[in-house]
């Protein structure tokens, strides 16, 4: 990583105001991060931006040559304002993965991301803009020197404005929190009573005092004499009632003073009568008129004291008005008339043990929100969101507090006494809305958390927990997930496991165990399946623990590339021992779509490390069919090279026969599900017969998985299956143990 400092100067201007220099120097433009593995292109960017002048600021330019390096920089440096990001670096999707990390993992929504790609075919503009939260997309060949400077300048100004707004919002939130501790001062009703009391003390006569609220426009017309309503009074003077018009008797006595006060927007004094004119909010939409009547004339001293007190009272009313507005800004959603995430965190933090025991948190996340953004206008989507939150409010009963914590996520704090049914929550997750004659289906995923169970967590931890639950539910296509204490324990366990897994890949802690595939009639080995094993110390970690985590965190391809290396090494050892038999290994669709993975396979074959017919790639039926358009051509290429292809877990998915018939495959594997009860279960027997018949017509070999007893072997043979694997013949073995096993088995 390198850092370059540049001076960004203002354009020459004779009328430049030097007094603004200090103010402008305090503006924060952040840093520009360029991410590209092409160092020559990095230099061209630095050259193009070298003399750029942006509001007289020095800008640091930070460079990174990979997505991983950039992610590390972003995690440390919070002042990155723009990322000039290449798509294809160490991997074809490195840039796009960095976008996901920045937006969804690091939660950075302010930084401006400008995608610069030299290979638009890898990341098509329309698809990328629809799927990823980026600000601009440019082909490197289309963005020249002047365009780059203009794009960077515009985005620097945009970030600076958003950064200032965010800092202001945080500052306002701090002000509101401090103000809440002085509730007696900022409570309007209490404040009014204090005003009455203090005015009574100043005049020192105990005379009756009334406070009336008059609404006035900017013109301050005296017509407002006719609409003066009582807010409060010291005694039941002349029949004053809060909320009612000023009594006629009181109006008659103060008529002249009221007219002058409203017209001049100032205090008026006459003998024993006084009218204090007080602005009550920042916009001057409302005014307080304090009518003071005493038995004696007020002297100049009293008038002066009332005038001074009036200034403090006006400031107090304005302060209350401002606090209310700040509270709305800090704790209300900017679009919908509901709370925001700041409010939710504050509410969770303020809950005592009794509150938590009585409350629960329900989360709703809209599925595929970005697709809706692209599909509908802003006005239509806003109306749909408004209807959606109203449905949540209507369906889940009374005593709800609803907050919008992200553009696509609602949080509801509800009382357990409301007895909200799971069916009601699930029903909300598949709503069809009619908006402006359009039918919009906003499918959602939900999570439910008993707040008593997360009492030991901070509000932010509880929020992250709920978001994690929503993510996991979406991955499993669940509409509702309910929190249990073991979930957070598993979350911590999985987090540590992923960290250990990442380090284990670096430290080469993996090996493969080979399970024999045999001819059912003779029991002699005809090949093997390589199964990855994680050796940690003197024990092994079950693949069932780390494989799903690898798939969730995109470590699976790194792991499967290790499997290729270990498989090739095992084949070489077997050949040296005199056993030239093919070895199969598992691959995912992500592997096959990764150029590094495919290149590793091709390089091993081209360099003569392994003959292609010694390799057999296994891909599950479900994945192969779900991604047929992407996977089909890749499998064809490998098959043409001589690498065999096997369809794993066949019969468990929903294959298209047209796709299967055109898929470059050599072998179909019958899933253990149908082998387990094949001796007695008619349905299993029918599926096996169907698969064998299909394989014969398409000229595929058949291998049955999970054969554990002699009865299963005989049943499969009777139905025409020639090959199989399972504990009946041999468990997965390290290559050294396998060679010993072969010495005994092959010579029978």
N, C-alpha and C positions, 0 to 999 in steps of 0.2 A: 504494500500500500504506500502511496506517496501523497504529499499534500503540496499544492501550489498556491501562493498568495498573489492576488492581483488587486490593483487599485482601480476602482470603478469611479470615474470622474464625471461630474456634471458637464453638459454641453456648455460652451462659452456663452455667457449671457450678461450684457452690460447691466441689466436691471436686477441682477441676482442679489437677493437680500441676505447679507451676511449674518443677520440675526437668526436666521433659520438654520444655520449650520449646526449649532449645538443640538437643536431639536432633532434634526434629521439624522445626526450621527448616532442617536439613540435607537433608531429604527433597526430592527433585526431582519436581515435578509437570509439568515441561515447559510448553509453550505450546499454546494452542488456536488453530487456524487455521480461520477461516470463509471459505469460497469460494462466492461467489454474485454474479452480475452485477446482481441486484436490490438496490440500495443501501438501499432502505427496509426490505427484509427483513433485511439485514445489521444495521441499526440496531435492529430488534426483537430480534435475537439478543443484541446487546450489552446492551440494556436488561434482558432476561430474566436475563442472567448477572451483572449489575452487582454485586449484593450477595450472591452465592453464597459460602457459607463451606465450605471443604474443608480440613480438618486445618491450619488456621491459616496458609495459604500465600498469597503474592501470585502471581497468575497473569497472565502476559502474553497478551493476545488479539491475534492478528495477522489482518488481513483481506486478502483478495485478491478481485478482481472477474473473474478469468478462470482457466481451467485453466493457461494458459501462465505467468501471473504466479505462481500457486500452485506450479507445478513449479520455478520459479526460486527461490522462497523455500525450498522443501524441500531443494533442492540445497545451499543455503547454511547453513540452520539445522537442526542435527541434534537439537534439543530440542523439536520439535513432537510433542505427545503425542496430540492429537485433531484430526481434520479433520472439520469440519461441512461437507459437500460437496453442492452443488447438481448435478444431472445436466445440465440443459439450460442452456448459457450461450452462448458465442460460436458453438458448434455443438451439435447435438442430443445428441451423445455426448461432449461435452467432459469432463464429470465422470467418465464411465467410462474415458475415455482417461487421465485423471489417475491413476485407480486402477491401471491397467496400468503407468504410468510409475513410480509409487511402489513397487509390489510387485516388478515384474520388471526395470525398468531401474535404479532407485536401490537396489533390494534391501532396502527398509525393511519388515520384517515386524512391527516393534513398534508402530508408530503405529496408533491406533484410528481407523478410518474409519466415520463415521456418514453415510449417504446421506440427504439431505433433498430430496425432489422435489415439485414442484408439478404435474408432468405424469406421473403414474404410467403412462400409456399408452405413453410413449416408452421407459421402462425398467421393464417389469413386474417386480414383486417376485420371483416365483419364478425367472424367467429370470436376473435379475441376481445373486441369491444363489447360483445354481448355477454361474454362469460367473466371477464376480469374488470376490476375497478381501476382502470387506467385513465389518464387525462388526455393524452394525445398519442397518436400512432403515426410513425413516419418510416418510409423506406429510406435507407441510407443514401440511395442514389438520387432521391428526390429532394433532400434537404441540403441546400447550399449554405454558403457562409452567412449571407444576409438573413436567410430564413431561420437558421439556427439561432442567431442573435435575437431576432424578433420573438421567436418562440420562448427562449430562455427568459428574456426581459418580461414578457407578458406573464409567464408562470411565476417568476420571482415576485412580481407585484401582487399576483393573486394569493400566493402563499403568505406574503407579508400581511395582507389584509385579513386573511383567515386566522393567521397566528395572533394578530392583535385582538381580533374578536374573541378567540379562545382564551387568551390571557385576561381579557376584560371580563369574560363570563366567570372565570375562576376567581377573579378579584371580587366580583359582585357576590358570588356565593359566600366568600369569606365574610363580607360585610353583613350579609343576611344572617349568617350563623352567629356572629357577634351580637347583632341586634336582638336576636331571639332571647338572649340572656337578660335583656332589659324589657321583658314582656310588659311590665306595668307602665313603662314609659311609651312603648310603641303600640299599646292597645288603645284604639281610638276612643272607645267608650270610657275607659279609665282616665284617659287624658282629658276628656271633656269635663269629667267630674272634678279633676284637679284644677282645671281652668276656673270653674265656678268657685271653687274653694279659695283660690289665690286672689281672684278679683274681690271676693268678699273681704278677705284680710286687708287688702290694700285700701279699700274705701273705708274699712273699719266701722261700718255702721250697721251691718247686717241687713242692708236693704235687699229687696228681692231682685234677682238677676235672671234673665232669660237668655238662652242661646238658640238662635234660629239659623237654619240653613237656607241660603238663597242661591238658586242656580242662575248664572248669568252668562251671556255670550260676550264675544270680544267687544261688542259695541257698548256694553254697560248701560243699556237703555233703562230708563226709570220704570218701564212697564213691569219690571221685576218686583215692584212694590206689591203687585197683586198675587205673587207666588212666593211667599216667605213662609217656610214651614218650621215649626218648633222641633228642635232636636232634644233639648233638655232644659230644665230650669231648677232653681234652688228650691222654691216653694210653689205651691199651687196658685200662682199669680194670675189673676184675671182669667182663670180657667184654661191655662196653657196645657195642651196635651201633646206629647211627643208624636210626631208624624202628621199632626193636623196643622191647618193654616193658623197663622198668627191671629189671636183673637182681635176682634174689631176694636174693643176698648183700648187695647195696648197699641194697636196700629194708629188709632186716632191721636193718641198722645205723642207718638214718635214719628208721625207722618212726615213732617218737614225735615227732620234729621235723617230719616231713612232715605228720602229722595236725594238729599245732598250727598249722603255717604255712598249710595249706589252710583250716582252720577260721577262723583270725583274719585271713587274708589279710595276713600280716605276716612279717617276718624272725624267725628263731629261731636261737639260739646255745646250744651246750652242749659244754663242754670243747673237744675238737678237731674238733667237727662244727658245721657251719653250714648253714642253709637260707635262701637269699634268695628272697623272694617278689616277683616283678616283673610288673606289668600290661603286656601287650604290644600291646593295641589300645584304641581309644577306648571301645568298648562293654564292655570287660572280659570278653569271651567266652573269651579265652585267657590263660593265665598262664605265665611262665617260672619254673621252680624251679631255682635254682643250688645244687647240693650241693657243699660244700667240706669236704674232709677233710685234716687235716694230722697230722704226727707229734707236734706240740706243741700245747698249748692256745693258742687265740687270746687275746691280751690285749685290754683295752678299746680301746686305740688302733687295733688292727686291725679290731675290730668297728665302731668309729666310721667308719673309712675305708671299710669295705665298705658301711655304710649310706649314706654320702654318694655313693659310686660307684653304688650301687643306684638312687638317685634319678635320676642321669644316664643310667644304662642304661635305666631305665623310660621316661624321656623320649625316649631314642633309639629304642627299640622303638615307642613310640607315634608318634613322628615318621615312622618308616618306614611304619607302618600308615596314618597319615594321608596321606602322600605317595601311597601306592598307591590310596587312595580318591579323592584329588584327581585322580590320573592317570586313573582310571576316569571321573570326572565330566567332566574336560576333554577327554578324547580318545575316549570311548566314546559310542555313540548312546544316547539316553535311552530308547528302546523296544526296539530289537533288539540282540542280543549281538554287535555288530560295531563297528568304528571309526566316527568321524564326520569332518566336514570339517576340523576343527582338526588331527586326526591326519594326514590326507592332506597338508595344507599343510606340516606339520612334516616328514613323511617325504620329500616332494619337496625340501624345503629342505636336508635332511641328506644327500641323495644326492651322492656324488662322481662323477667322470667315468666310472669303471668301473661303478658302480651304474647310472647312466643308460644306459650302453651296453648293459647286460644286461637292461634293464627296459622295459616298455610300460604305458601307461595305457589301460584300456578302460572306457568310460562307458555306462551304460544309463539311459534316461529313460522312465518310464511315460507312455504317451500318454493324454490326457484323464483325468488322475488325479482332478481335482475331480468329475468325473461319477461315478467309482467311490465317492468319499466320500459322495455323495448317495444312491447306489444301495444301499450295504451298511452294515451296522452297524460300529462301531469294532472290535469283537471279530473280526468276519469279515475285515475289511480287514487287521487286524494279522496274522491267521493266514495270509492270502494273501501278505503281504509276507514273512513268515517263510519260507514255502515257496519264494518266489521267490528270496530270497538263498541259500537252501540249494541250489536248482537251479543257480544260478550257480556256487556252490562245487563242486558235484558234477560239472557238465558241463565246466568249464574246466580241470580237472586240479589237481595239487598245487601247493604253493608260491604260493598266492594270498593277498593281503591285500585284504579287501573293506571298503569304507567307505560309509556312507549320508551323502551330502553335502547332501541336501534330502529333503523328504518323499516326492518322486517320483523320486529319482535315486540310483543306486549307482555307485561308482567302484571299479575293480579294478586293483591294481598286480600285474602278473604278470611272471614271467621269460620272456624270449624263448625260452629253452631248452625251455619247456613246449610250444612249437610249436602254439599254439592256432590252429585253422583258422577262417577267416571263416565257413564254413558252420555251425560250432558256435555262433558269436556270433549269427548270423542266426536260427538255430533257437531260441535263447532269447527272441528278440524277438516270438514269437507263441505263447506258452504258454497252455494251458488248464488251470486249476487246479481241483481238487475240494476245496472247503472247506465243512465242516459240511453236506454233502449239497447244496451249491450249486456250480454250474459257473461259474467266473469266468475271463474271458479278459483277461489283462493284456498288451496289445500294448505293445511298447517300440521305441524308436529307440536306436541304438548308435553310438558313435564310437571310433576306435582311433588312438592316438598313440604313435609311437616316441619315448620320452623323450629319446633322444640328439639328436633333431632339434629339441627345444625347450629344449636345455640353456642357451641364452643368455637364456631368459625367467625371470622370477621365478615362484615357485609360484602366486601369485595370477593372474599373466598366463596361465600354462598352464591354470589352471582356467577362466578366462574364455574362453580359446580353445576349450576342449573344449565348454563350454556353447553357444558360438556355432556350433560344428560341429553339435551336436545340433539347434539351432534350424533351421539351414539344411537339415539332413536331413529334419526334420519338414515343412518347407515344400515340399520336393520329393518327399515321400512315400517317402524312402529308408529302408531298415531299418538300413543300415550305411554310415558315411562314414569313410574312411581319410585321415589327415592327410598332406599333402604340403607341403614348404616354401613352395611358391607360394601355398598357401592363406592363410597369415598375411600374405604380401605383398599379396594381393588384398584381405584384410580391411582392412589399413591404407589401401590405395588407395580402397576403397569408402567408408571412413569419411571420408576427405578429400573424396571426390567428393560425398557427401551434404551435408557442410558447405558446399562450394562451390555445390551445387544450391540449398540453402536461401537462400544469399545472392543467388544469381542471380535467384531469384523476386522478392526484395525489390528488386533493382537493374534489373528489366525487361530481362534479357539475352536474351529469347526472341523469336522471330519465327515466322511460318508460311510454308512453301513449299507452293504449290498445284500438284497434278498433275492434268492434264486427264483427264476421262472423255469418250470420243468415241463417235460413231456409227461402227460398224465399217465400214459401207458407204462413207461419205463422208469419214470422218476428221475431221468437224467436231465441235467441243467442245459437249457438252450439260451439262456441270457440272464440278466440281472436288472434289478431296479435300484438306483442309487437314492438313498434316503438320508437327508442331512441330520447330523447329530451335533449338539453343542456340548463340548466337554469342558466343564467348569470344575477345576481341581481334580478330584478323584471320582466325581460323579457326572452324570449326564442330565441336562435339562430337557424335559419332554418337548418335542416339536409342537405339541398342542398348546404349549404356553407361549412360545416365542414366534411361531409362524403367523398367527393372526395379528400380533402386534406389528410384525414386520410389514404385513400387507397394509395395515392402517397408516403407518408412518412413512411409507415409500422406501423402506429399507429392503424390501423384498427383492428388488433387482440386484442390489449389491450382494445380497445373500445368495441369490441364484447364480450370479457370476462366480462366486466362490465354489458353488456346486459343480459348475462346468470344469473349473481347474482341478477339483478333487476327483471328478469322474474320469477325466483324461489321465490323471496320474494313476488311478486304480486300473484302468484299461491297460496301461503300459506294464504295470506290475503283474497283471494276470497273463498278458502275452509273454512276458519274460519267464513266467512259470509254466508256459505251454498251453494256456487256455485262451483261445481267441474267440471270445463270445461277446455279443453286443451288450451294452449297458444303457438303460433308459434313465432319464432324469426329468423332473417336473419343471414346467415353465408356465408362467402366467401371461395373460394378455399384455400386461404392463411390460414384461420382459421382452416380448416379441415386438412391441412398439418402440423399444429402446434401441437406438442405433449402436450403442456401445456393447450391449448384450449380443446382438447379431454379429457385430464385427469380431467379437471374441471367438464365437463359434467358427466363423469363416476363417479367421487367422489361424486357429489351431489346426484346421483341416488343410489349409493352403501351405502351412509351414511343415506339414508332415508329422505333426505331433500325434495324430490319430487318424485312422482311416474313417471316412464318413459312414461306412456301413457298420462300424462299431458303435455308433451313436444312435440313440432313439429318443426323440423328444416327445414327452407326454404333456398334453394339454387337456383340461377337463372339457367335457361335452358342453356344459353350460356356458363357459367362457368362450369357447370356440364359436358357438352358434350366436351368442349375443353380440360378438364383435366380428362376425363373419366377413364383412366387407374389408376390415382392416387386417384380420388374421389370415384370411384365405391366400392372398398373394404372397405373404411372407412364408407360409408353410409350403407353398408351391416352389418358392425359390430354394428353400432348404432341401425339399424332397428331390428337386432336380439335381442338387449337388450330391445326393446319395445318402443323406441323413434320413433315417426312418422316422415316421410320425405315428404316434399312438393316441387314440381318443380315450381318455380316462373317465371312470365313473359313468360309463355309458348306460343309458336307461333311466337316469335320475333327472335328466333335464327334459326339455321339450324341443327336440330337434326338428328342423325342416328337412324332410327327406331329399328335397332338391339340393339343399346345401351339403348334406352328408354325401350324396352321390358325387358331388363335384369337389369335395375336399380331398386334398392330397394327404391321404393317410394309408397306413399299412396294416394297422392293428386296432381292434376294438377291445376294450377291457370291460368285462362284465363286473358291475359294482358288487361289493361284498353284501349289500342290502339284499340282493336276490340269491346270493350263494348261501347265506346263513341258514335259511330254512328250506332249501331246495328239495330235500328229501320228502317233505310233508306238505309244503304250501303250494297249492295249485296256481295261485297268482304268480308266484316267483317262477314256477316251472314254465308258465305261459310266456312270461317276459323273456326268459332265457331262450326258449324255442324261437321266439320272434327275432331276438338279436342274432342268434346263430344263423337263422334263415337269411336275414338281411345281409350278414357278413359274407355268406357263401355267394349270394347274388352279386355283391359288390366286390368280391374277391379280396376281402379283408381276412387277416388272421384273427383268432379269438383267444384271449387270455382271461381266465376267471380269477378274480382276486379273493383273498380271505378264506382259502380252503383249509379247514382245521381238522377234518376227520375223514376216515376212509369212505364212509357212506356218501359224503358230498362228492368225493373224487369219482366214485363209481356212477353216481347219478349224472354228473356232468359228462362223463365219457359216454354214457348211454344215449345222451342227447346230441352227441357229435362234437363236443368241445375237446380239443386236443391238448391245450396247454393251460397251465395255471400256476398260481403262487399262493403261499400261505404257510402257516406254522406246521402243517402236516409234513411239509418237505424241508423247510429250513427257515429260521428266523433271520432278520437282517444281521449281517456279520461284518466286522471290520475285515479289510482285504486279506490280512495275514491269516485270520481264522477261516476265511472263505477258501483260501488256497488249500488248507488242510482238509476242509470239508469236501472240496472237489476231488482231492486225492483218494478219499474213501468212496464217494458217491459215483464218480464217473467210471470207476473200475469194477463196479458190481457186476 
